[in-house]
Amino acid sequence: MKTSIFGLTALLVLAAAQAQAQAMAVDSDGSGGYSMAELAVAFPTITDENFRAADTNHNGEISMEELAAAVESGKIPS
């Protein structure tokens, strides 16, 4: 039972982080991910190091999932 509650809590936290990240960042070029320039509008203190740490699949863009995880973990300062 505790595992189920913990799992549900983790899911709710991730969903809230995704919603917060999505509300702040705008995919202005419609690529489906966020570039450093797009994230810099929503996160003015983001650095190249923050961006690289958040880009876990190393494709040069931050997906919504990567962004939510990075905001939640503090890799991208909010």
LOLUMDO-308060 format. One record per residue: chain; x, y, z of N, C-alpha, C in turn. Coordinates in steps of 0.2 Angstrom, whole numbers, plus 5000, padded with zeros to 4 digits. Layout:
BEGIN
A/X/Y/Z/X/Y/Z/X/Y/Z
...
***
This chain:
BEGIN
A/5004/4994/5000/5000/5000/5000/5004/5006/5000
A/5010/5006/5004/5014/5012/5004/5017/5013/4998
A/5019/5008/4994/5022/5008/4988/5017/5012/4983
A/5011/5010/4983/5006/5013/4979/5005/5020/4980
A/5005/5022/4986/5004/5029/4988/5010/5033/4986
A/5016/5030/4987/5022/5034/4985/5023/5034/4977
A/5021/5029/4974/5021/5030/4966/5016/5035/4964
A/5010/5035/4967/5005/5040/4965/5007/5047/4966
A/5010/5048/4972/5013/5054/4974/5018/5057/4969
A/5023/5052/4967/5028/5054/4962/5025/5056/4955
A/5020/5052/4953/5017/5054/4947/5013/5061/4947
A/5010/5062/4953/5007/5069/4953/5012/5074/4953
A/5018/5073/4957/5023/5078/4957/5026/5079/4950
A/5027/5074/4946/5030/5074/4939/5025/5078/4935
A/5018/5076/4936/5013/5080/4932/5013/5087/4933
A/5013/5089/4939/5013/5096/4941/5020/5100/4939
A/5025/5096/4939/5032/5099/4936/5031/5100/4929
A/5028/5095/4925/5027/5096/4918/5023/5102/4916
A/5017/5102/4920/5012/5108/4919/5016/5115/4920
A/5020/5115/4925/5023/5121/4927/5028/5123/4921
A/5032/5118/4919/5037/5119/4914/5034/5121/4908
A/5029/5118/4906/5025/5119/4900/5022/5126/4900
A/5020/5128/4905/5017/5135/4906/5022/5140/4905
A/5028/5139/4907/5034/5144/4907/5037/5144/4900
A/5038/5139/4897/5042/5138/4891/5038/5138/4885
A/5040/5141/4879/5036/5141/4873/5041/5138/4867
A/5038/5133/4864/5041/5130/4858/5040/5135/4852
A/5043/5140/4851/5041/5145/4846/5043/5143/4839
A/5047/5138/4838/5048/5136/4831/5044/5130/4829
A/5041/5127/4834/5036/5121/4833/5040/5115/4832
A/5046/5114/4834/5051/5108/4833/5049/5103/4838
A/5045/5104/4843/5043/5098/4847/5047/5098/4853
A/5052/5102/4854/5057/5103/4859/5059/5110/4860
A/5063/5111/4865/5065/5118/4867/5073/5119/4866
A/5074/5124/4862/5081/5126/4861/5084/5130/4867
A/5090/5131/4868/5093/5136/4873/5089/5143/4873
A/5089/5145/4867/5086/5152/4866/5079/5152/4868
A/5075/5147/4867/5068/5147/4869/5067/5146/4877
A/5072/5142/4880/5072/5141/4887/5074/5148/4890
A/5079/5151/4887/5081/5157/4890/5076/5163/4891
A/5071/5162/4888/5065/5167/4888/5062/5166/4895
A/5060/5159/4896/5057/5157/4902/5061/5156/4908
A/5068/5155/4907/5072/5154/4913/5078/5158/4911
A/5078/5165/4913/5083/5169/4911/5090/5168/4914
A/5090/5164/4920/5097/5162/4923/5100/5155/4920
A/5097/5152/4915/5099/5146/4913/5106/5147/4909
A/5110/5142/4910/5117/5142/4908/5117/5136/4903
A/5123/5137/4899/5124/5131/4894/5125/5124/4898
A/5128/5125/4904/5129/5119/4908/5122/5116/4910
A/5118/5121/4912/5111/5118/4914/5107/5115/4908
A/5108/5118/4902/5105/5115/4896/5108/5108/4895
A/5114/5107/4895/5117/5101/4894/5115/5096/4899
A/5115/5098/4905/5113/5093/4910/5106/5091/4909
A/5101/5095/4907/5094/5093/4906/5093/5089/4900
A/5097/5090/4895/5097/5087/4888/5100/5079/4889
A/5096/5075/4892/5098/5069/4894/5099/5064/4888
A/5096/5065/4882/5097/5061/4876/5102/5064/4872
A/5104/5070/4873/5110/5073/4870/5108/5075/4862
A/5102/5077/4861/5099/5078/4854/5099/5086/4853
A/5102/5090/4858/5102/5097/4856/5096/5101/4858
A/5090/5097/4860/5084/5101/4862/5082/5097/4868
A/5078/5101/4872/5075/5098/4878/5068/5097/4877
A/5066/5090/4878/5059/5088/4878/5055/5091/4884
A/5048/5090/4883/5044/5092/4889/5046/5088/4895
A/5047/5081/4894/5049/5077/4899/5055/5079/4902
A/5060/5080/4898/5067/5082/4901/5066/5089/4905
A/5062/5093/4902/5062/5100/4905/5058/5099/4912
A/5053/5095/4912/5050/5094/4919/5054/5091/4924
A/5058/5086/4922/5063/5082/4926/5068/5087/4928
A/5071/5091/4924/5076/5096/4926/5074/5101/4930
A/5068/5104/4930/5065/5109/4934/5064/5106/4941
A/5061/5100/4941/5060/5096/4947/5066/5095/4951
A/5072/5093/4948/5078/5091/4951/5082/5097/4952
A/5081/5103/4950/5085/5108/4951/5090/5109/4946
A/5090/5105/4940/5096/5106/4935/5095/5112/4931
A/5088/5115/4931/5087/5121/4928/5084/5125/4933
A/5087/5131/4935/5084/5135/4940/5078/5138/4938
A/5073/5138/4942/5066/5141/4941/5066/5148/4944
***
